[in-house]
C-alpha cells in the first residue's frame, strides 16, 4: 500500500515537473521569439533572437564560389534599407521625433530580423563588410540635435540619447557601432550645432569617428539648396566640410552629405564637388528623402548623389522591413566576402545589372 502511494506521489511529481517545464519552455520561447526583452529598467528593448537569415556555411574561410553563394542565398544586387532619424526625445512631438524607447525598439527589431548596420560612405563605395546571410541597413541622423549625442554633467554618455542607445546595444551584442551623423556646423538654434554643448564639439566628433561611426555634412546652416544661390551653395558645402576636418583632424574627410530637407539645387553636380574661395570640396555620397529603397552600389541604377531614405516616423520602418522580407528576391543579402559580388544569374529588372569594371570578382549562380 505504501509502495502504491509512493508510486502515485512520484507520478504526480513527474506530471507537475513536466507541466512546469512546459510552461517555462513556452515562456522562454515567447520571450526569445518576440525579438526583444526589456532593458534598462524597461526603457526600450534588446533583440534576443537569432535571425532566421543565418545559414550554416561549410565553406567558411574559403574563396567564394557559385555553390557557396547559392547555399547562402546571396544577392548583392538587391535593395538596401537606409533609414533617417531626426530628433530623439522622451517627449514625442511631431513626425520627426522618436522617443528613446522607440529608437531602441527599432534597432532591436532590425537586429532580430537579420539587418546589420553599415555607414553611408561604405554603402556608396560598395565596402559592405557584413556576415553572410545578413542584410545591410544604413542608419542616419540629420540635424545634429542634442538628443542624438548628449554628455551628462559627470562626463558620461547619456544612455537615453541615440548614441548611448546604440552603444548599450552594441555592448550587449545586439548591435554593431555603425551609423552616419549628418551635422550642422553653424546653425541657429545653437543647440543643433554639432549636438550642442559647445565645449565638447571636438570631443564628440572625434569620439564618433574613433568608435566606428561616420560624421557627414548637413550643410553649415541647413540652407534650402533648391533656392540658394550657387555661391551660397558652394560656401555651405565647402565651409561645412572644412569645419569638420578642422575639428576631427586633417586625416578625416567628411565625404557624405545630407541635403537639407531633401531639397536639391537645379545643378545637381554642385552637391558632388566644387570650389569656394581656395577650398575644394567633394562628396561621394549624398542622401535624399525619397522614401524608397536604395539600389545596390554594384548596380547600374545606383546613383551616389541621390541615395533614398525611409523616414522613421510612425510604423514606416516596420512596414519597410516587412515589405523587404516578403520579397527576398529584391533584398540585398550578403555573401560574407567583402571582396566579391555575388548574385543570382536571373535578377528582377528593377535591380538593374552589375556595373562593368567593379574591380572585384562577380559570382553568379
BASE-823772 format. One record per residue (C-alpha): residue number from 1; residue in one letter; x, y, z. Coordinates in pm, 1 decimal. Each point is the difference from the previous one (the first is absolute). Example, Ala and Ser with C-alpha at 12.3 -4.5 7.8 and 13.67 -1.06 7.14 Angstrom:
% residues 2
(pt 1,"A",(1230.0,-450.0,780.0))
(pt 2,"S",(137.0,344.0,-66.0))
% end
This chain:
% residues 365
(pt 1,"X",(0.0,0.0,0.0))
(pt 2,"X",(282.0,232.2,98.5))
(pt 3,"X",(179.0,-86.2,-325.3))
(pt 4,"X",(-312.2,83.9,-204.3))
(pt 5,"X",(-34.5,334.0,175.1))
(pt 6,"X",(368.2,67.7,-61.0))
(pt 7,"X",(-37.5,-86.9,-369.7))
(pt 8,"X",(-303.3,226.7,-30.4))
(pt 9,"X",(193.0,278.9,174.0))
(pt 10,"X",(299.1,-41.0,-236.5))
(pt 11,"X",(-234.6,-4.6,-297.6))
(pt 12,"X",(-163.2,321.0,123.9))
(pt 13,"X",(341.8,165.4,38.0))
(pt 14,"X",(92.6,-101.8,-353.4))
(pt 15,"X",(-322.4,140.9,-141.9))
(pt 16,"X",(35.7,325.9,193.0))
(pt 17,"X",(367.2,28.4,-96.8))
(pt 18,"X",(-79.6,-64.4,-364.3))
(pt 19,"X",(-278.6,255.7,2.6))
(pt 20,"X",(225.2,258.3,165.5))
(pt 21,"X",(271.0,-69.0,-255.7))
(pt 22,"X",(-248.1,42.9,-281.7))
(pt 23,"X",(-116.4,333.5,142.9))
(pt 24,"X",(360.5,118.1,39.5))
(pt 25,"X",(80.4,-111.5,-353.4))
(pt 26,"X",(-298.3,183.5,-142.2))
(pt 27,"X",(90.4,311.8,193.8))
(pt 28,"X",(358.8,-18.9,-119.6))
(pt 29,"X",(-110.4,-56.0,-357.8))
(pt 30,"X",(-237.3,293.7,15.0))
(pt 31,"X",(272.1,222.2,141.2))
(pt 32,"X",(263.9,-107.0,-248.5))
(pt 33,"X",(-218.3,8.1,-309.6))
(pt 34,"X",(-146.0,339.6,78.1))
(pt 35,"X",(321.4,158.9,-121.6))
(pt 36,"X",(67.6,199.7,315.6))
(pt 37,"X",(7.6,8.6,377.4))
(pt 38,"X",(-21.4,294.1,234.7))
(pt 39,"X",(324.3,174.3,88.0))
(pt 40,"X",(110.2,289.2,222.2))
(pt 41,"X",(-296.5,-26.4,229.8))
(pt 42,"X",(-250.5,-35.2,-282.0))
(pt 43,"X",(142.7,279.2,-213.0))
(pt 44,"X",(-34.2,-166.8,-336.7))
(pt 45,"X",(89.3,-350.1,-114.0))
(pt 46,"X",(301.4,-208.7,-97.1))
(pt 47,"X",(-9.0,-250.2,-285.9))
(pt 48,"X",(47.2,-355.8,124.9))
(pt 49,"X",(-80.2,-216.1,-300.3))
(pt 50,"X",(237.3,-168.6,-237.1))
(pt 51,"X",(-110.5,132.3,-340.1))
(pt 52,"X",(-145.6,-258.4,-233.5))
(pt 53,"X",(231.7,131.6,-271.0))
(pt 54,"X",(309.0,-160.8,153.2))
(pt 55,"X",(114.6,-302.3,-195.9))
(pt 56,"X",(251.3,-275.2,62.8))
(pt 57,"X",(287.0,55.8,-241.5))
(pt 58,"X",(224.8,-307.6,-33.0))
(pt 59,"X",(225.3,200.9,-233.8))
(pt 60,"X",(68.2,281.2,246.7))
(pt 61,"X",(350.9,137.0,-39.2))
(pt 62,"X",(34.4,-132.2,-353.7))
(pt 63,"X",(-17.4,205.0,-323.8))
(pt 64,"X",(-350.7,90.3,-111.8))
(pt 65,"X",(-151.8,-234.5,-258.0))
(pt 66,"X",(-337.2,-24.9,-172.5))
(pt 67,"X",(-83.7,-305.2,211.3))
(pt 68,"X",(76.9,186.7,321.5))
(pt 69,"X",(-191.0,311.2,-112.0))
(pt 70,"X",(-303.7,-217.6,-83.1))
(pt 71,"X",(16.2,-168.0,340.2))
(pt 72,"X",(-0.4,340.6,170.7))
(pt 73,"X",(-269.5,136.0,-230.0))
(pt 74,"X",(219.4,303.7,-67.5))
(pt 75,"X",(-135.6,287.1,-205.6))
(pt 76,"X",(227.5,302.0,12.1))
(pt 77,"X",(-195.6,163.2,-279.7))
(pt 78,"X",(-302.2,42.5,228.5))
(pt 79,"X",(-151.3,305.3,167.1))
(pt 80,"X",(149.4,148.9,316.3))
(pt 81,"X",(-200.8,157.3,280.6))
(pt 82,"X",(113.4,352.2,95.0))
(pt 83,"X",(-183.2,163.5,293.2))
(pt 84,"X",(1.2,363.4,114.0))
(pt 85,"X",(-54.7,128.4,355.1))
(pt 86,"X",(-14.3,359.3,118.9))
(pt 87,"X",(-89.4,84.1,359.9))
(pt 88,"X",(29.2,-257.2,276.9))
(pt 89,"X",(-197.5,120.1,301.1))
(pt 90,"X",(-203.6,-151.1,287.1))
(pt 91,"X",(-277.6,240.8,-98.8))
(pt 92,"X",(-134.2,-125.6,-330.7))
(pt 93,"X",(-104.7,295.9,-208.1))
(pt 94,"X",(-38.1,-3.5,-374.7))
(pt 95,"X",(87.3,-245.4,-273.3))
(pt 96,"X",(372.8,80.5,23.6))
(pt 97,"X",(32.0,-104.3,365.3))
(pt 98,"X",(53.0,-349.7,139.7))
(pt 99,"X",(18.2,-77.8,370.5))
(pt 100,"X",(302.6,-186.6,139.3))
(pt 101,"X",(-220.4,-306.6,52.2))
(pt 102,"X",(-118.5,14.5,-360.6))
(pt 103,"X",(354.8,25.9,-131.6))
(pt 104,"X",(112.6,-290.0,216.1))
(pt 105,"X",(-292.0,-209.2,-120.9))
(pt 106,"X",(72.5,94.3,-363.9))
(pt 107,"X",(361.2,-111.2,24.6))
(pt 108,"X",(-93.8,-315.6,190.0))
(pt 109,"X",(-253.6,-86.7,-268.2))
(pt 110,"X",(255.3,51.4,-276.2))
(pt 111,"X",(255.9,-218.6,177.6))
(pt 112,"X",(-250.1,-277.5,72.0))
(pt 113,"X",(-102.5,-8.5,-366.4))
(pt 114,"X",(356.6,-38.1,-127.0))
(pt 115,"X",(92.5,357.6,-90.4))
(pt 116,"X",(360.5,106.6,63.9))
(pt 117,"X",(101.5,369.2,15.8))
(pt 118,"X",(242.0,172.2,-237.7))
(pt 119,"X",(106.5,360.8,-57.9))
(pt 120,"X",(-117.6,201.1,-299.8))
(pt 121,"X",(352.7,43.4,-137.4))
(pt 122,"X",(43.1,-379.7,0.3))
(pt 123,"X",(-330.5,-41.8,-181.6))
(pt 124,"X",(103.6,246.4,-270.8))
(pt 125,"X",(337.0,-165.0,-58.9))
(pt 126,"X",(-133.1,-356.0,21.2))
(pt 127,"X",(220.0,-71.9,300.9))
(pt 128,"X",(-276.5,-201.3,167.9))
(pt 129,"X",(177.7,-235.1,238.0))
(pt 130,"X",(-274.1,-185.6,187.7))
(pt 131,"X",(-55.8,-368.7,86.6))
(pt 132,"X",(-138.4,-244.0,-255.2))
(pt 133,"X",(-378.2,-6.9,-18.2))
(pt 134,"X",(-41.4,342.9,161.3))
(pt 135,"X",(-174.4,302.3,-151.0))
(pt 136,"X",(175.8,339.1,15.1))
(pt 137,"X",(-182.2,296.1,153.3))
(pt 138,"X",(133.0,354.5,13.0))
(pt 139,"X",(-125.9,198.7,300.1))
(pt 140,"X",(31.7,376.1,-46.0))
(pt 141,"X",(-62.9,299.5,225.0))
(pt 142,"X",(-67.7,348.1,-139.5))
(pt 143,"X",(30.2,335.9,174.1))
(pt 144,"X",(250.3,-81.3,281.0))
(pt 145,"X",(-262.8,63.9,270.3))
(pt 146,"X",(94.8,-49.8,370.5))
(pt 147,"X",(-205.5,-319.3,31.5))
(pt 148,"X",(226.8,-170.1,-249.7))
(pt 149,"X",(313.1,40.1,214.6))
(pt 150,"X",(-6.2,137.2,354.2))
(pt 151,"X",(261.8,-7.8,274.5))
(pt 152,"X",(-121.2,20.1,360.4))
(pt 153,"X",(142.6,235.0,262.0))
(pt 154,"X",(220.9,-276.7,139.3))
(pt 155,"X",(159.4,-46.9,-342.4))
(pt 156,"X",(-173.3,-328.7,-83.3))
(pt 157,"X",(-201.2,-74.4,-313.9))
(pt 158,"X",(-373.7,50.7,45.8))
(pt 159,"X",(-161.3,-342.2,-36.1))
(pt 160,"X",(-317.3,160.3,-134.6))
(pt 161,"X",(165.6,171.2,-297.6))
(pt 162,"X",(29.4,-176.2,-336.0))
(pt 163,"X",(370.9,-71.8,35.5))
(pt 164,"X",(-48.1,-125.9,355.9))
(pt 165,"X",(-269.7,-241.4,-115.7))
(pt 166,"X",(214.1,-136.1,-284.1))
(pt 167,"X",(303.9,-36.2,223.8))
(pt 168,"X",(-205.8,-183.7,261.8))
(pt 169,"X",(-142.4,-242.5,-255.1))
(pt 170,"X",(346.6,-48.1,-149.1))
(pt 171,"X",(149.6,-75.0,342.2))
(pt 172,"X",(-267.1,-265.1,51.8))
(pt 173,"X",(65.8,-157.2,-340.6))
(pt 174,"X",(-325.3,107.1,-166.1))
(pt 175,"X",(135.0,268.1,-232.9))
(pt 176,"X",(319.6,108.9,-173.0))
(pt 177,"X",(138.6,355.6,36.1))
(pt 178,"X",(-78.3,139.9,-342.9))
(pt 179,"X",(-220.5,297.8,-92.2))
(pt 180,"X",(44.1,331.4,-180.8))
(pt 181,"X",(-55.7,333.0,176.4))
(pt 182,"X",(-61.3,293.0,-234.2))
(pt 183,"X",(103.2,314.7,186.1))
(pt 184,"X",(-87.3,368.6,-20.9))
(pt 185,"X",(306.0,210.0,79.7))
(pt 186,"X",(-134.3,357.5,23.7))
(pt 187,"X",(-374.7,-18.3,50.7))
(pt 188,"X",(-246.9,191.1,215.4))
(pt 189,"X",(-120.6,-122.2,249.2))
(pt 190,"X",(345.3,-71.3,135.8))
(pt 191,"X",(-105.8,-321.5,174.5))
(pt 192,"X",(-20.2,-161.4,-343.5))
(pt 193,"X",(354.9,103.3,-77.6))
(pt 194,"X",(203.8,-319.6,28.1))
(pt 195,"X",(-236.3,-148.0,263.8))
(pt 196,"X",(24.5,300.9,234.2))
(pt 197,"X",(238.6,24.3,297.3))
(pt 198,"X",(246.9,224.1,-183.8))
(pt 199,"X",(286.8,-86.1,232.9))
(pt 200,"X",(-26.5,-360.4,-121.7))
(pt 201,"X",(-22.1,50.2,-377.9))
(pt 202,"X",(338.5,-149.0,-76.3))
(pt 203,"X",(-28.1,-273.7,261.6))
(pt 204,"X",(-332.1,-120.5,-138.0))
(pt 205,"X",(104.1,-2.9,-364.1))
(pt 206,"X",(323.8,-180.7,73.6))
(pt 207,"X",(-177.9,-254.5,219.4))
(pt 208,"X",(-244.9,-78.3,-278.1))
(pt 209,"X",(271.2,-67.1,-255.4))
(pt 210,"X",(220.8,-185.1,249.6))
(pt 211,"X",(-288.3,-229.9,98.3))
(pt 212,"X",(-80.2,-99.3,-358.2))
(pt 213,"X",(-280.5,241.7,-86.5))
(pt 214,"X",(6.0,246.1,-288.6))
(pt 215,"X",(-22.5,379.0,11.5))
(pt 216,"X",(-148.5,166.0,-306.3))
(pt 217,"X",(-119.4,346.0,-100.0))
(pt 218,"X",(-354.4,134.6,23.2))
(pt 219,"X",(131.9,335.4,-139.4))
(pt 220,"X",(106.2,282.5,230.7))
(pt 221,"X",(-335.3,161.5,74.7))
(pt 222,"X",(-261.2,-237.2,-139.9))
(pt 223,"X",(-57.1,223.9,-300.4))
(pt 224,"X",(-251.2,-96.9,-268.4))
(pt 225,"X",(228.0,-95.2,-288.4))
(pt 226,"X",(-292.4,13.9,-244.7))
(pt 227,"X",(-32.9,377.6,40.8))
(pt 228,"X",(350.3,107.9,106.3))
(pt 229,"X",(237.7,170.2,-240.8))
(pt 230,"X",(282.3,-201.1,-150.6))
(pt 231,"X",(254.9,196.6,201.3))
(pt 232,"X",(-190.6,-70.4,323.9))
(pt 233,"X",(-18.7,-370.1,-81.6))
(pt 234,"X",(373.8,-17.0,-57.6))
(pt 235,"X",(66.0,188.8,323.3))
(pt 236,"X",(-231.5,-225.6,202.3))
(pt 237,"X",(146.3,-325.3,-130.1))
(pt 238,"X",(362.2,108.4,9.2))
(pt 239,"X",(-30.9,171.7,337.6))
(pt 240,"X",(-163.7,-300.0,163.4))
(pt 241,"X",(259.1,-243.8,-128.9))
(pt 242,"X",(285.0,230.8,101.4))
(pt 243,"X",(-138.5,47.1,353.5))
(pt 244,"X",(-44.6,-372.3,55.7))
(pt 245,"X",(351.7,-65.4,-123.1))
(pt 246,"X",(134.4,266.2,235.0))
(pt 247,"X",(-174.1,-150.4,303.5))
(pt 248,"X",(52.7,-370.0,-72.1))
(pt 249,"X",(344.7,19.1,-156.2))
(pt 250,"X",(149.9,37.7,-345.4))
(pt 251,"X",(11.0,-376.6,-50.0))
(pt 252,"X",(-381.0,-18.7,9.0))
(pt 253,"X",(-210.1,95.6,-300.8))
(pt 254,"X",(-375.1,51.8,45.8))
(pt 255,"X",(-97.8,-121.0,-346.4))
(pt 256,"X",(-369.4,-72.2,65.9))
(pt 257,"X",(-266.5,270.1,-24.0))
(pt 258,"X",(-368.3,27.3,91.4))
(pt 259,"X",(-165.7,278.2,-198.2))
(pt 260,"X",(-221.1,201.1,234.4))
(pt 261,"X",(-362.5,-118.7,-6.3))
(pt 262,"X",(83.9,-204.4,-309.0))
(pt 263,"X",(6.4,309.3,-222.4))
(pt 264,"X",(253.3,-7.1,-285.3))
(pt 265,"X",(122.7,290.2,-212.9))
(pt 266,"X",(-85.6,-2.5,-370.5))
(pt 267,"X",(368.8,-57.4,-71.7))
(pt 268,"X",(29.0,-332.6,181.4))
(pt 269,"X",(371.6,-17.5,-77.0))
(pt 270,"X",(56.7,274.3,260.4))
(pt 271,"X",(-69.9,-242.9,283.7))
(pt 272,"X",(266.5,-241.1,-124.2))
(pt 273,"X",(293.8,238.0,-30.4))
(pt 274,"X",(101.0,361.8,-38.4))
(pt 275,"X",(223.2,279.9,122.6))
(pt 276,"X",(-64.4,293.2,228.8))
(pt 277,"X",(283.5,252.9,33.3))
(pt 278,"X",(308.2,-222.7,36.5))
(pt 279,"X",(-175.4,-308.0,141.9))
(pt 280,"X",(-106.1,-286.6,-227.0))
(pt 281,"X",(-270.4,-231.9,134.3))
(pt 282,"X",(-109.1,-344.3,-114.4))
(pt 283,"X",(-287.8,-220.1,115.5))
(pt 284,"X",(-5.2,-358.4,-122.3))
(pt 285,"X",(-334.4,-86.4,164.7))
(pt 286,"X",(-304.7,227.9,16.8))
(pt 287,"X",(-321.6,-113.7,170.0))
(pt 288,"X",(-351.2,117.3,-80.9))
(pt 289,"X",(-347.9,-45.8,148.0))
(pt 290,"X",(-164.1,-192.3,-281.1))
(pt 291,"X",(-171.5,-269.2,211.7))
(pt 292,"X",(131.7,-290.1,-205.8))
(pt 293,"X",(243.0,-287.9,33.4))
(pt 294,"X",(357.5,62.8,-111.0))
(pt 295,"X",(133.9,-195.3,-299.4))
(pt 296,"X",(318.4,-198.0,44.9))
(pt 297,"X",(320.7,199.3,-54.9))
(pt 298,"X",(97.4,-271.9,-248.3))
(pt 299,"X",(-305.2,69.1,-215.7))
(pt 300,"X",(-36.7,213.9,-310.0))
(pt 301,"X",(-303.2,169.8,162.0))
(pt 302,"X",(193.2,120.9,307.7))
(pt 303,"X",(53.4,377.2,20.8))
(pt 304,"X",(247.6,104.5,273.9))
(pt 305,"X",(-131.6,358.3,9.5))
(pt 306,"X",(-363.2,-107.8,47.2))
(pt 307,"X",(-0.2,-271.7,263.6))
(pt 308,"X",(-363.8,-41.0,112.6))
(pt 309,"X",(-97.4,-40.2,364.5))
(pt 310,"X",(-302.1,-123.4,193.7))
(pt 311,"X",(-116.7,236.3,275.2))
(pt 312,"X",(-35.4,-155.0,344.7))
(pt 313,"X",(-338.0,159.5,79.3))
(pt 314,"X",(-286.8,-215.9,120.3))
(pt 315,"X",(13.2,-357.9,-126.1))
(pt 316,"X",(199.9,84.3,-314.5))
(pt 317,"X",(298.6,-207.3,106.8))
(pt 318,"X",(-191.7,-313.4,97.8))
(pt 319,"X",(-199.0,21.9,-322.9))
(pt 320,"X",(319.9,33.9,-204.0))
(pt 321,"X",(156.2,-300.6,175.2))
(pt 322,"X",(-310.7,-207.1,-61.4))
(pt 323,"X",(-5.9,95.7,-367.7))
(pt 324,"X",(363.5,-90.2,-57.3))
(pt 325,"X",(-19.8,-331.1,183.2))
(pt 326,"X",(-313.0,-92.4,-193.6))
(pt 327,"X",(187.2,60.1,-326.5))
(pt 328,"X",(339.2,-155.2,61.7))
(pt 329,"X",(78.5,-17.4,-371.8))
(pt 330,"X",(59.3,377.4,7.3))
(pt 331,"X",(172.6,17.0,341.4))
(pt 332,"X",(376.4,47.1,33.4))
(pt 333,"X",(133.3,-315.7,167.9))
(pt 334,"X",(372.0,-6.8,77.6))
(pt 335,"X",(227.7,-281.3,-111.7))
(pt 336,"X",(229.4,76.6,294.5))
(pt 337,"X",(297.7,70.7,-225.8))
(pt 338,"X",(72.2,374.7,-31.2))
(pt 339,"X",(219.9,-40.0,-308.5))
(pt 340,"X",(-253.8,-177.8,-222.4))
(pt 341,"X",(-346.5,80.2,-134.1))
(pt 342,"X",(-240.4,-295.0,-4.4))
(pt 343,"X",(-349.3,-8.4,-150.5))
(pt 344,"X",(-241.0,-236.5,-174.9))
(pt 345,"X",(35.6,-30.9,-376.7))
(pt 346,"X",(-361.0,113.3,-45.5))
(pt 347,"X",(-88.4,330.1,164.2))
(pt 348,"X",(-319.6,206.7,5.1))
(pt 349,"X",(34.8,275.1,-261.8))
(pt 350,"X",(-48.1,273.2,263.4))
(pt 351,"X",(333.9,-92.2,159.8))
(pt 352,"X",(195.1,90.8,-312.4))
(pt 353,"X",(315.4,-176.8,-111.7))
(pt 354,"X",(345.7,-22.4,158.3))
(pt 355,"X",(217.9,299.9,-79.5))
(pt 356,"X",(286.4,-89.7,-230.6))
(pt 357,"X",(349.2,40.6,134.9))
(pt 358,"X",(-85.8,-49.9,368.4))
(pt 359,"X",(356.6,-100.8,72.5))
(pt 360,"X",(-116.6,-308.9,188.0))
(pt 361,"X",(-99.0,-354.9,-96.4))
(pt 362,"X",(-367.4,-39.4,-96.7))
(pt 363,"X",(-156.2,-330.1,104.3))
(pt 364,"X",(-327.9,-100.1,-167.8))
(pt 365,"X",(-200.4,-314.1,65.4))
% end
